[in-house]
Amino acid sequence: MKKQIICVVMVIGILFGMNTPTAFAAPSPMTSNQVGVQWATTDAIALSLDFSGGKANASGNIQGKSNVTKIDATFSLKEKGSDGSFTTKHTWPSVSTTDKTLRFSGSTSATSGKTYRLYVTAIVTSSSGSEVITYYVEKTY
């Protein structure tokens, strides 16, 4: 009789153990400073867009990794229309370098109260291949 009671208790214990929910720790949420863009050929891209006296002043810096052999880039300014879409307002001549760092600056006319995006599209070539990168910043005059 003792053996039967022990068996029943063990079976009940096993059954309860099977129905016990398992808890897992949830990962902590990422903060915005932990999120970043990573490229195979490029360490960093910095774009700046400022306004003064009816002009948009644009600048950019593309920092390639150590094995970069060439950077070709085109910078353009796009203006936000009333429908929310962006259209190209100005495109600067393409710039190129065989250094690991490409620097750009330029200006064009802008209208106060409008929203603009400064875009760069770059082809970054390294000893292991090429990568096309498109990046932008947005700002209202």
N, CA, C and O atoms as a GROMACS GRO file, in nm:
protein
  564
    1MET      N    1   0.081  -0.118   0.000
    1MET     CA    2   0.000   0.000   0.000
    1MET      C    3   0.087   0.127   0.000
    1MET      O    4   0.055   0.223  -0.070
    2LYS      N    5   0.196   0.127   0.078
    2LYS     CA    6   0.286   0.241   0.081
    2LYS      C    7   0.344   0.267  -0.058
    2LYS      O    8   0.357   0.382  -0.099
    3LYS      N    9   0.379   0.160  -0.129
    3LYS     CA   10   0.437   0.176  -0.261
    3LYS      C   11   0.337   0.240  -0.356
    3LYS      O   12   0.376   0.322  -0.439
    4GLN      N   13   0.210   0.206  -0.346
    4GLN     CA   14   0.108   0.263  -0.433
    4GLN      C   15   0.091   0.413  -0.404
    4GLN      O   16   0.077   0.494  -0.496
    5ILE      N   17   0.092   0.449  -0.278
    5ILE     CA   18   0.077   0.590  -0.240
    5ILE      C   19   0.197   0.670  -0.291
    5ILE      O   20   0.180   0.780  -0.343
    6ILE      N   21   0.315   0.616  -0.277
    6ILE     CA   22   0.436   0.684  -0.326
    6ILE      C   23   0.429   0.699  -0.477
    6ILE      O   24   0.464   0.806  -0.529
    7CYS      N   25   0.385   0.598  -0.549
    7CYS     CA   26   0.373   0.605  -0.694
    7CYS      C   27   0.270   0.710  -0.736
    7CYS      O   28   0.294   0.787  -0.829
    8VAL      N   29   0.157   0.714  -0.668
    8VAL     CA   30   0.053   0.813  -0.700
    8VAL      C   31   0.106   0.954  -0.675
    8VAL      O   32   0.082   1.043  -0.757
    9VAL      N   33   0.176   0.976  -0.565
    9VAL     CA   34   0.232   1.107  -0.534
    9VAL      C   35   0.334   1.146  -0.640
    9VAL      O   36   0.337   1.262  -0.682
   10MET      N   37   0.417   1.054  -0.684
   10MET     CA   38   0.517   1.082  -0.787
   10MET      C   39   0.451   1.114  -0.920
   10MET      O   40   0.494   1.207  -0.989
   11VAL      N   41   0.348   1.042  -0.958
   11VAL     CA   42   0.277   1.068  -1.084
   11VAL      C   43   0.212   1.206  -1.079
   11VAL      O   44   0.220   1.282  -1.176
   12ILE      N   45   0.148   1.237  -0.968
   12ILE     CA   46   0.086   1.369  -0.954
   12ILE      C   47   0.192   1.478  -0.960
   12ILE      O   48   0.171   1.581  -1.023
   13GLY      N   49   0.306   1.455  -0.896
   13GLY     CA   50   0.415   1.552  -0.901
   13GLY      C   51   0.467   1.574  -1.043
   13GLY      O   52   0.494   1.687  -1.083
   14ILE      N   53   0.479   1.466  -1.117
   14ILE     CA   54   0.526   1.476  -1.256
   14ILE      C   55   0.424   1.552  -1.340
   14ILE      O   56   0.461   1.638  -1.420
   15LEU      N   57   0.297   1.520  -1.323
   15LEU     CA   58   0.192   1.587  -1.400
   15LEU      C   59   0.188   1.737  -1.371
   15LEU      O   60   0.176   1.818  -1.463
   16PHE      N   61   0.198   1.773  -1.244
   16PHE     CA   62   0.201   1.916  -1.209
   16PHE      C   63   0.327   1.982  -1.264
   16PHE      O   64   0.323   2.098  -1.306
   17GLY      N   65   0.436   1.911  -1.263
   17GLY     CA   66   0.561   1.966  -1.316
   17GLY      C   67   0.554   1.991  -1.465
   17GLY      O   68   0.616   2.086  -1.514
   18MET      N   69   0.481   1.910  -1.538
   18MET     CA   70   0.467   1.926  -1.682
   18MET      C   71   0.381   2.046  -1.718
   18MET      O   72   0.397   2.105  -1.824
   19ASN      N   73   0.289   2.083  -1.631
   19ASN     CA   74   0.198   2.194  -1.659
   19ASN      C   75   0.247   2.327  -1.604
   19ASN      O   76   0.180   2.429  -1.619
   20THR      N   77   0.361   2.327  -1.542
   20THR     CA   78   0.414   2.451  -1.487
   20THR      C   79   0.471   2.536  -1.600
   20THR      O   80   0.554   2.489  -1.677
   21PRO      N   81   0.426   2.658  -1.611
   21PRO     CA   82   0.479   2.743  -1.719
   21PRO      C   83   0.626   2.774  -1.696
   21PRO      O   84   0.672   2.789  -1.583
   22THR      N   85   0.698   2.783  -1.806
   22THR     CA   86   0.840   2.815  -1.800
   22THR      C   87   0.857   2.964  -1.823
   22THR      O   88   0.795   3.019  -1.914
   23ALA      N   89   0.937   3.028  -1.743
   23ALA     CA   90   0.960   3.172  -1.757
   23ALA      C   91   1.098   3.195  -1.817
   23ALA      O   92   1.196   3.131  -1.780
   24PHE      N   93   1.102   3.288  -1.910
   24PHE     CA   94   1.228   3.328  -1.970
   24PHE      C   95   1.246   3.477  -1.946
   24PHE      O   96   1.150   3.554  -1.947
   25ALA      N   97   1.367   3.516  -1.924
   25ALA     CA   98   1.396   3.658  -1.905
   25ALA      C   99   1.390   3.729  -2.040
   25ALA      O  100   1.451   3.683  -2.137
   26ALA      N  101   1.320   3.838  -2.045
   26ALA     CA  102   1.312   3.917  -2.168
   26ALA      C  103   1.435   4.005  -2.178
   26ALA      O  104   1.484   4.056  -2.077
   27PRO      N  105   1.486   4.024  -2.300
   27PRO     CA  106   1.601   4.113  -2.313
   27PRO      C  107   1.561   4.257  -2.281
   27PRO      O  108   1.446   4.297  -2.303
   28SER      N  109   1.655   4.332  -2.230
   28SER     CA  110   1.624   4.471  -2.199
   28SER      C  111   1.611   4.548  -2.330
   28SER      O  112   1.680   4.517  -2.427
   29PRO      N  113   1.521   4.647  -2.335
   29PRO     CA  114   1.503   4.722  -2.458
   29PRO      C  115   1.628   4.802  -2.492
   29PRO      O  116   1.700   4.849  -2.404
   30MET      N  117   1.652   4.818  -2.624
   30MET     CA  118   1.767   4.896  -2.668
   30MET      C  119   1.733   5.044  -2.661
   30MET      O  120   1.619   5.084  -2.685
   31THR      N  121   1.830   5.122  -2.627
   31THR     CA  122   1.811   5.266  -2.631
   31THR      C  123   1.860   5.317  -2.765
   31THR      O  124   1.933   5.246  -2.835
   32SER      N  125   1.820   5.438  -2.803
   32SER     CA  126   1.852   5.490  -2.935
   32SER      C  127   2.002   5.503  -2.958
   32SER      O  128   2.047   5.493  -3.072
   33ASN      N  129   2.080   5.524  -2.853
   33ASN     CA  130   2.224   5.537  -2.874
   33ASN      C  131   2.293   5.402  -2.893
   33ASN      O  132   2.413   5.398  -2.920
   34GLN      N  133   2.220   5.292  -2.879
   34GLN     CA  134   2.276   5.161  -2.904
   34GLN      C  135   2.250   5.116  -3.047
   34GLN      O  136   2.312   5.021  -3.095
   35VAL      N  137   2.160   5.183  -3.116
   35VAL     CA  138   2.125   5.144  -3.252
   35VAL      C  139   2.215   5.221  -3.346
   35VAL      O  140   2.228   5.342  -3.334
   36GLY      N  141   2.275   5.153  -3.439
   36GLY     CA  142   2.362   5.218  -3.534
   36GLY      C  143   2.362   5.147  -3.667
   36GLY      O  144   2.326   5.030  -3.676
   37VAL      N  145   2.404   5.218  -3.767
   37VAL     CA  146   2.414   5.162  -3.900
   37VAL      C  147   2.555   5.108  -3.916
   37VAL      O  148   2.652   5.172  -3.876
   38GLN      N  149   2.566   4.990  -3.973
   38GLN     CA  150   2.698   4.932  -3.996
   38GLN      C  151   2.714   4.901  -4.144
   38GLN      O  152   2.624   4.847  -4.208
   39TRP      N  153   2.830   4.937  -4.196
   39TRP     CA  154   2.863   4.909  -4.335
   39TRP      C  155   2.988   4.824  -4.340
   39TRP      O  156   3.068   4.823  -4.246
   40ALA      N  157   3.005   4.753  -4.449
   40ALA     CA  158   3.122   4.666  -4.466
   40ALA      C  159   3.248   4.746  -4.494
   40ALA      O  160   3.357   4.704  -4.456
   41THR      N  161   3.233   4.861  -4.562
   41THR     CA  162   3.350   4.936  -4.607
   41THR      C  163   3.369   5.070  -4.538
   41THR      O  164   3.470   5.137  -4.558
   42THR      N  165   3.272   5.111  -4.457
   42THR     CA  166   3.270   5.248  -4.406
   42THR      C  167   3.256   5.248  -4.254
   42THR      O  168   3.171   5.180  -4.197
   43ASP      N  169   3.341   5.328  -4.188
   43ASP     CA  170   3.333   5.341  -4.044
   43ASP      C  171   3.226   5.441  -4.001
   43ASP      O  172   3.156   5.419  -3.902
   44ALA      N  173   3.214   5.553  -4.075
   44ALA     CA  174   3.120   5.657  -4.033
   44ALA      C  175   3.083   5.748  -4.148
   44ALA      O  176   3.161   5.770  -4.241
   45ILE      N  177   2.961   5.801  -4.140
   45ILE     CA  178   2.915   5.907  -4.230
   45ILE      C  179   2.856   6.016  -4.143
   45ILE      O  180   2.772   5.988  -4.057
   46ALA      N  181   2.898   6.139  -4.165
   46ALA     CA  182   2.844   6.253  -4.093
   46ALA      C  183   2.795   6.354  -4.196
   46ALA      O  184   2.872   6.400  -4.281
   47LEU      N  185   2.667   6.390  -4.187
   47LEU     CA  186   2.610   6.492  -4.274
   47LEU      C  187   2.559   6.606  -4.188
   47LEU      O  188   2.508   6.585  -4.078
   48SER      N  189   2.573   6.728  -4.240
   48SER     CA  190   2.526   6.846  -4.167
   48SER      C  191   2.450   6.935  -4.265
   48SER      O  192   2.494   6.955  -4.378
   49LEU      N  193   2.336   6.988  -4.220
   49LEU     CA  194   2.254   7.077  -4.301
   49LEU      C  195   2.212   7.194  -4.214
   49LEU      O  196   2.142   7.177  -4.114
   50ASP      N  197   2.256   7.315  -4.252
   50ASP     CA  198   2.222   7.437  -4.178
   50ASP      C  199   2.169   7.540  -4.276
   50ASP      O  200   2.193   7.531  -4.396
   51PHE      N  201   2.097   7.638  -4.223
   51PHE     CA  202   2.034   7.740  -4.308
   51PHE      C  203   2.071   7.879  -4.256
   51PHE      O  204   2.080   7.903  -4.136
   52SER      N  205   2.092   7.969  -4.353
   52SER     CA  206   2.122   8.106  -4.318
   52SER      C  207   2.108   8.193  -4.442
   52SER      O  208   2.157   8.159  -4.549
   53GLY      N  209   2.039   8.306  -4.427
   53GLY     CA  210   2.030   8.404  -4.536
   53GLY      C  211   1.973   8.349  -4.665
   53GLY      O  212   2.019   8.386  -4.773
   54GLY      N  213   1.874   8.262  -4.656
   54GLY     CA  214   1.812   8.206  -4.777
   54GLY      C  215   1.894   8.098  -4.843
   54GLY      O  216   1.868   8.062  -4.958
   55LYS      N  217   1.991   8.046  -4.772
   55LYS     CA  218   2.076   7.939  -4.828
   55LYS      C  219   2.077   7.817  -4.739
   55LYS      O  220   2.070   7.827  -4.616
   56ALA      N  221   2.088   7.701  -4.803
   56ALA     CA  222   2.111   7.574  -4.734
   56ALA      C  223   2.260   7.547  -4.745
   56ALA      O  224   2.315   7.541  -4.855
   57ASN      N  225   2.325   7.530  -4.631
   57ASN     CA  226   2.468   7.500  -4.626
   57ASN      C  227   2.486   7.354  -4.588
   57ASN      O  228   2.451   7.313  -4.477
   58ALA      N  229   2.540   7.278  -4.681
   58ALA     CA  230   2.551   7.134  -4.663
   58ALA      C  231   2.697   7.093  -4.651
   58ALA      O  232   2.785   7.151  -4.716
   59SER      N  233   2.721   6.993  -4.567
   59SER     CA  234   2.856   6.937  -4.559
   59SER      C  235   2.846   6.789  -4.525
   59SER      O  236   2.748   6.743  -4.467
   60GLY      N  237   2.949   6.717  -4.562
   60GLY     CA  238   2.950   6.574  -4.537
   60GLY      C  239   3.091   6.521  -4.522
   60GLY      O  240   3.187   6.578  -4.574
   61ASN      N  241   3.100   6.410  -4.450
   61ASN     CA  242   3.227   6.345  -4.426
   61ASN      C  243   3.202   6.194  -4.428
   61ASN      O  244   3.120   6.144  -4.352
   62ILE      N  245   3.272   6.124  -4.514
   62ILE     CA  246   3.262   5.977  -4.521
   62ILE      C  247   3.397   5.921  -4.483
   62ILE      O  248   3.498   5.951  -4.546
   63GLN      N  249   3.399   5.839  -4.379
   63GLN     CA  250   3.523   5.779  -4.329
   63GLN      C  251   3.524   5.631  -4.365
   63GLN      O  252   3.446   5.553  -4.310
   64GLY      N  253   3.612   5.591  -4.458
   64GLY     CA  254   3.623   5.452  -4.498
   64GLY      C  255   3.706   5.371  -4.400
   64GLY      O  256   3.783   5.425  -4.321
   65LYS      N  257   3.689   5.240  -4.408
   65LYS     CA  258   3.771   5.149  -4.326
   65LYS      C  259   3.914   5.148  -4.380
   65LYS      O  260   3.943   5.209  -4.483
   66SER      N  261   4.002   5.080  -4.311
   66SER     CA  262   4.145   5.085  -4.344
   66SER      C  263   4.178   5.029  -4.482
   66SER      O  264   4.281   5.066  -4.539
   67ASN      N  265   4.094   4.941  -4.536
   67ASN     CA  266   4.124   4.881  -4.667
   67ASN      C  267   4.055   4.951  -4.783
   67ASN      O  268   4.051   4.898  -4.894
   68VAL      N  269   3.998   5.071  -4.759
   68VAL     CA  270   3.930   5.145  -4.865
   68VAL      C  271   4.031   5.204  -4.961
   68VAL      O  272   4.133   5.260  -4.920
   69THR      N  273   4.001   5.192  -5.091
   69THR     CA  274   4.090   5.243  -5.195
   69THR      C  275   4.031   5.360  -5.272
   69THR      O  276   4.104   5.436  -5.335
   70LYS      N  277   3.897   5.377  -5.267
   70LYS     CA  278   3.833   5.486  -5.341
   70LYS      C  279   3.692   5.510  -5.286
   70LYS      O  280   3.622   5.417  -5.246
   71ILE      N  281   3.653   5.639  -5.284
   71ILE     CA  282   3.517   5.677  -5.246
   71ILE      C  283   3.465   5.773  -5.353
   71ILE      O  284   3.527   5.876  -5.379
   72ASP      N  285   3.351   5.740  -5.413
   72ASP     CA  286   3.281   5.827  -5.508
   72ASP      C  287   3.147   5.863  -5.444
   72ASP      O  288   3.076   5.775  -5.396
   73ALA      N  289   3.111   5.991  -5.445
   73ALA     CA  290   2.987   6.030  -5.378
   73ALA      C  291   2.915   6.140  -5.454
   73ALA      O  292   2.977   6.226  -5.516
   74THR      N  293   2.783   6.136  -5.446
   74THR     CA  294   2.697   6.241  -5.500
   74THR      C  295   2.608   6.291  -5.388
   74THR      O  296   2.540   6.212  -5.321
   75PHE      N  297   2.607   6.422  -5.366
   75PHE     CA  298   2.526   6.485  -5.264
   75PHE      C  299   2.412   6.561  -5.330
   75PHE      O  300   2.432   6.628  -5.432
   76SER      N  301   2.293   6.551  -5.272
   76SER     CA  302   2.178   6.623  -5.326
   76SER      C  303   2.090   6.674  -5.214
   76SER      O  304   2.085   6.616  -5.105
   77LEU      N  305   2.019   6.783  -5.243
   77LEU     CA  306   1.926   6.842  -5.149
   77LEU      C  307   1.785   6.820  -5.203
   77LEU      O  308   1.756   6.853  -5.318
   78LYS      N  309   1.698   6.764  -5.118
   78LYS     CA  310   1.560   6.739  -5.158
   78LYS      C  311   1.468   6.821  -5.068
   78LYS      O  312   1.492   6.837  -4.949
   79GLU      N  313   1.361   6.874  -5.129
   79GLU     CA  314   1.265   6.958  -5.060
   79GLU      C  315   1.132   6.885  -5.045
   79GLU      O  316   1.085   6.820  -5.138
   80LYS      N  317   1.073   6.898  -4.927
   80LYS     CA  318   0.945   6.832  -4.900
   80LYS      C  319   0.831   6.914  -4.956
   80LYS      O  320   0.819   7.034  -4.928
   81GLY      N  321   0.746   6.849  -5.035
   81GLY     CA  322   0.631   6.916  -5.093
   81GLY      C  323   0.510   6.910  -5.001
   81GLY      O  324   0.515   6.847  -4.895
   82SER      N  325   0.402   6.976  -5.041
   82SER     CA  326   0.280   6.979  -4.960
   82SER      C  327   0.216   6.841  -4.947
   82SER      O  328   0.141   6.817  -4.853
   83ASP      N  329   0.246   6.750  -5.041
   83ASP     CA  330   0.193   6.614  -5.034
   83ASP      C  331   0.279   6.521  -4.949
   83ASP      O  332   0.247   6.403  -4.934
   84GLY      N  333   0.390   6.575  -4.894
   84GLY     CA  334   0.477   6.496  -4.808
   84GLY      C  335   0.590   6.426  -4.880
   84GLY      O  336   0.677   6.366  -4.816
   85SER      N  337   0.591   6.432  -5.013
   85SER     CA  338   0.699   6.366  -5.087
   85SER      C  339   0.816   6.464  -5.104
   85SER      O  340   0.799   6.585  -5.098
   86PHE      N  341   0.934   6.408  -5.125
   86PHE     CA  342   1.055   6.487  -5.143
   86PHE      C  343   1.097   6.485  -5.289
   86PHE      O  344   1.102   6.380  -5.353
   87THR      N  345   1.127   6.603  -5.342
   87THR     CA  346   1.176   6.614  -5.479
   87THR      C  347   1.314   6.680  -5.477
   87THR      O  348   1.343   6.763  -5.390
   88THR      N  349   1.397   6.642  -5.571
   88THR     CA  350   1.533   6.695  -5.577
   88THR      C  351   1.531   6.842  -5.614
   88THR      O  352   1.476   6.881  -5.717
   89LYS      N  353   1.592   6.923  -5.529
   89LYS     CA  354   1.603   7.067  -5.553
   89LYS      C  355   1.739   7.101  -5.614
   89LYS      O  356   1.749   7.188  -5.701
   90HIS      N  357   1.844   7.033  -5.568
   90HIS     CA  358   1.979   7.061  -5.618
   90HIS      C  359   2.067   6.937  -5.602
   90HIS      O  360   2.061   6.868  -5.501
   91THR      N  361   2.147   6.910  -5.704
   91THR     CA  362   2.247   6.803  -5.697
   91THR      C  363   2.382   6.865  -5.728
   91THR      O  364   2.400   6.931  -5.831
   92TRP      N  365   2.477   6.844  -5.640
   92TRP     CA  366   2.611   6.895  -5.662
   92TRP      C  367   2.689   6.798  -5.750
   92TRP      O  368   2.657   6.680  -5.755
   93PRO      N  369   2.792   6.847  -5.819
   93PRO     CA  370   2.876   6.756  -5.897
   93PRO      C  371   2.936   6.647  -5.808
   93PRO      O  372   2.968   6.672  -5.692
   94SER      N  373   2.951   6.529  -5.863
   94SER     CA  374   3.007   6.416  -5.787
   94SER      C  375   3.148   6.449  -5.739
   94SER      O  376   3.223   6.521  -5.805
   95VAL      N  377   3.182   6.394  -5.624
   95VAL     CA  378   3.316   6.410  -5.568
   95VAL      C  379   3.378   6.272  -5.550
   95VAL      O  380   3.307   6.173  -5.530
   96SER      N  381   3.510   6.267  -5.557
   96SER     CA  382   3.579   6.139  -5.550
   96SER      C  383   3.713   6.158  -5.480
   96SER      O  384   3.774   6.264  -5.485
   97THR      N  385   3.758   6.051  -5.414
   97THR     CA  386   3.890   6.053  -5.351
   97THR      C  387   3.946   5.911  -5.348
   97THR      O  388   3.872   5.813  -5.347
   98THR      N  389   4.076   5.903  -5.349
   98THR     CA  390   4.144   5.774  -5.329
   98THR      C  391   4.195   5.763  -5.185
   98THR      O  392   4.263   5.667  -5.150
   99ASP      N  393   4.161   5.861  -5.103
   99ASP     CA  394   4.191   5.855  -4.960
   99ASP      C  395   4.083   5.776  -4.889
   99ASP      O  396   3.984   5.734  -4.950
  100LYS      N  397   4.102   5.755  -4.761
  100LYS     CA  398   4.002   5.685  -4.681
  100LYS      C  399   3.894   5.778  -4.629
  100LYS      O  400   3.794   5.733  -4.573
  101THR      N  401   3.913   5.909  -4.648
  101THR     CA  402   3.815   6.008  -4.602
  101THR      C  403   3.777   6.100  -4.716
  101THR      O  404   3.862   6.155  -4.785
  102LEU      N  405   3.644   6.115  -4.736
  102LEU     CA  406   3.593   6.209  -4.835
  102LEU      C  407   3.521   6.321  -4.761
  102LEU      O  408   3.440   6.296  -4.672
  103ARG      N  409   3.553   6.446  -4.799
  103ARG     CA  410   3.490   6.562  -4.738
  103ARG      C  411   3.418   6.641  -4.847
  103ARG      O  412   3.464   6.650  -4.960
  104PHE      N  413   3.301   6.698  -4.809
  104PHE     CA  414   3.220   6.773  -4.903
  104PHE      C  415   3.161   6.894  -4.834
  104PHE      O  416   3.128   6.889  -4.716
  105SER      N  417   3.148   7.005  -4.908
  105SER     CA  418   3.069   7.119  -4.861
  105SER      C  419   3.013   7.191  -4.982
  105SER      O  420   3.077   7.198  -5.087
  106GLY      N  421   2.893   7.244  -4.966
  106GLY     CA  422   2.828   7.317  -5.075
  106GLY      C  423   2.708   7.392  -5.022
  106GLY      O  424   2.661   7.367  -4.911
  107SER      N  425   2.657   7.484  -5.104
  107SER     CA  426   2.538   7.558  -5.063
  107SER      C  427   2.450   7.582  -5.184
  107SER      O  428   2.495   7.578  -5.299
  108THR      N  429   2.323   7.607  -5.156
  108THR     CA  430   2.225   7.639  -5.259
  108THR      C  431   2.110   7.714  -5.193
  108THR      O  432   2.103   7.721  -5.070
  109SER      N  433   2.022   7.770  -5.272
  109SER     CA  434   1.912   7.848  -5.215
  109SER      C  435   1.813   7.759  -5.143
  109SER      O  436   1.797   7.641  -5.176
  110ALA      N  437   1.746   7.817  -5.042
  110ALA     CA  438   1.646   7.744  -4.964
  110ALA      C  439   1.538   7.842  -4.920
  110ALA      O  440   1.560   7.963  -4.913
  111THR      N  441   1.420   7.789  -4.891
  111THR     CA  442   1.306   7.870  -4.852
  111THR      C  443   1.272   7.845  -4.705
  111THR      O  444   1.257   7.731  -4.662
  112SER      N  445   1.261   7.953  -4.630
  112SER     CA  446   1.227   7.942  -4.488
  112SER      C  447   1.090   7.874  -4.473
  112SER      O  448   0.997   7.900  -4.549
  113GLY      N  449   1.080   7.787  -4.372
  113GLY     CA  450   0.956   7.715  -4.345
  113GLY      C  451   0.947   7.581  -4.414
  113GLY      O  452   0.858   7.501  -4.382
  114LYS      N  453   1.036   7.554  -4.506
  114LYS     CA  454   1.035   7.426  -4.579
  114LYS      C  455   1.124   7.323  -4.508
  114LYS      O  456   1.217   7.359  -4.435
  115THR      N  457   1.094   7.196  -4.533
  115THR     CA  458   1.175   7.086  -4.479
  115THR      C  459   1.261   7.030  -4.591
  115THR      O  460   1.215   7.012  -4.703
  116TYR      N  461   1.386   7.003  -4.558
  116TYR     CA  462   1.482   6.955  -4.656
  116TYR      C  463   1.553   6.829  -4.606
  116TYR      O  464   1.563   6.804  -4.486
  117ARG      N  465   1.599   6.751  -4.702
  117ARG     CA  466   1.685   6.637  -4.674
  117ARG      C  467   1.814   6.650  -4.754
  117ARG      O  468   1.811   6.675  -4.875
  118LEU      N  469   1.924   6.631  -4.687
  118LEU     CA  470   2.054   6.624  -4.754
  118LEU      C  471   2.087   6.476  -4.770
  118LEU      O  472   2.102   6.404  -4.671
  119TYR      N  473   2.098   6.432  -4.894
  119TYR     CA  474   2.126   6.292  -4.926
  119TYR      C  475   2.269   6.277  -4.975
  119TYR      O  476   2.324   6.367  -5.038
  120VAL      N  477   2.327   6.163  -4.946
  120VAL     CA  478   2.451   6.122  -5.011
  120VAL      C  479   2.433   5.979  -5.060
  120VAL      O  480   2.382   5.893  -4.988
  121THR      N  481   2.476   5.956  -5.181
  121THR     CA  482   2.487   5.821  -5.234
  121THR      C  483   2.634   5.801  -5.269
  121THR      O  484   2.690   5.874  -5.350
  122ALA      N  485   2.695   5.702  -5.206
  122ALA     CA  486   2.839   5.681  -5.222
  122ALA      C  487   2.867   5.538  -5.266
  122ALA      O  488   2.801   5.443  -5.224
  123ILE      N  489   2.967   5.525  -5.350
  123ILE     CA  490   3.022   5.393  -5.383
  123ILE      C  491   3.158   5.388  -5.315
  123ILE      O  492   3.250   5.461  -5.351
  124VAL      N  493   3.169   5.302  -5.217
  124VAL     CA  494   3.293   5.289  -5.141
  124VAL      C  495   3.360   5.159  -5.181
  124VAL      O  496   3.304   5.050  -5.164
  125THR      N  497   3.481   5.172  -5.237
  125THR     CA  498   3.554   5.056  -5.289
  125THR      C  499   3.669   5.022  -5.195
  125THR      O  500   3.744   5.109  -5.151
  126SER      N  501   3.679   4.894  -5.165
  126SER     CA  502   3.788   4.846  -5.079
  126SER      C  503   3.856   4.729  -5.148
  126SER      O  504   3.815   4.687  -5.256
  127SER      N  505   3.958   4.678  -5.084
  127SER     CA  506   4.030   4.562  -5.140
  127SER      C  507   3.941   4.438  -5.145
  127SER      O  508   3.974   4.342  -5.214
  128SER      N  509   3.830   4.438  -5.072
  128SER     CA  510   3.741   4.321  -5.072
  128SER      C  511   3.613   4.343  -5.153
  128SER      O  512   3.526   4.256  -5.153
  129GLY      N  513   3.600   4.457  -5.222
  129GLY     CA  514   3.482   4.481  -5.305
  129GLY      C  515   3.427   4.621  -5.286
  129GLY      O  516   3.487   4.705  -5.219
  130SER      N  517   3.310   4.645  -5.348
  130SER     CA  518   3.246   4.776  -5.342
  130SER      C  519   3.111   4.766  -5.272
  130SER      O  520   3.048   4.661  -5.269
  131GLU      N  521   3.070   4.880  -5.216
  131GLU     CA  522   2.942   4.888  -5.147
  131GLU      C  523   2.877   5.022  -5.181
  131GLU      O  524   2.943   5.126  -5.179
  132VAL      N  525   2.748   5.019  -5.212
  132VAL     CA  526   2.673   5.141  -5.237
  132VAL      C  527   2.600   5.179  -5.108
  132VAL      O  528   2.529   5.097  -5.050
  133ILE      N  529   2.618   5.303  -5.066
  133ILE     CA  530   2.559   5.351  -4.942
  133ILE      C  531   2.475   5.473  -4.972
  133ILE      O  532   2.520   5.565  -5.041
  134THR      N  533   2.352   5.476  -4.922
  134THR     CA  534   2.267   5.594  -4.930
  134THR      C  535   2.230   5.634  -4.787
  134THR      O  536   2.190   5.550  -4.707
  135TYR      N  537   2.244   5.762  -4.758
  135TYR     CA  538   2.222   5.811  -4.622
  135TYR      C  539   2.170   5.954  -4.632
  135TYR      O  540   2.202   6.024  -4.727
  136TYR      N  541   2.088   5.998  -4.534
  136TYR     CA  542   2.041   6.136  -4.537
  136TYR      C  543   2.014   6.189  -4.397
  136TYR      O  544   1.999   6.114  -4.301
  137VAL      N  545   2.009   6.323  -4.389
  137VAL     CA  546   1.964   6.393  -4.269
  137VAL      C  547   1.851   6.486  -4.312
  137VAL      O  548   1.845   6.532  -4.426
  138GLU      N  549   1.761   6.513  -4.218
  138GLU     CA  550   1.644   6.598  -4.248
  138GLU      C  551   1.640   6.715  -4.150
  138GLU      O  552   1.668   6.700  -4.031
  139LYS      N  553   1.605   6.833  -4.205
  139LYS     CA  554   1.599   6.952  -4.120
  139LYS      C  555   1.502   7.053  -4.182
  139LYS      O  556   1.489   7.062  -4.304
  140THR      N  557   1.435   7.128  -4.096
  140THR     CA  558   1.344   7.234  -4.141
  140THR      C  559   1.412   7.369  -4.125
  140THR      O  560   1.474   7.399  -4.022
  141TYR      N  561   1.397   7.452  -4.230
  141TYR     CA  562   1.456   7.586  -4.228
  141TYR      C  563   1.366   7.675  -4.145
  141TYR      O  564   1.394   7.794  -4.129
   0.00000   0.00000   0.00000
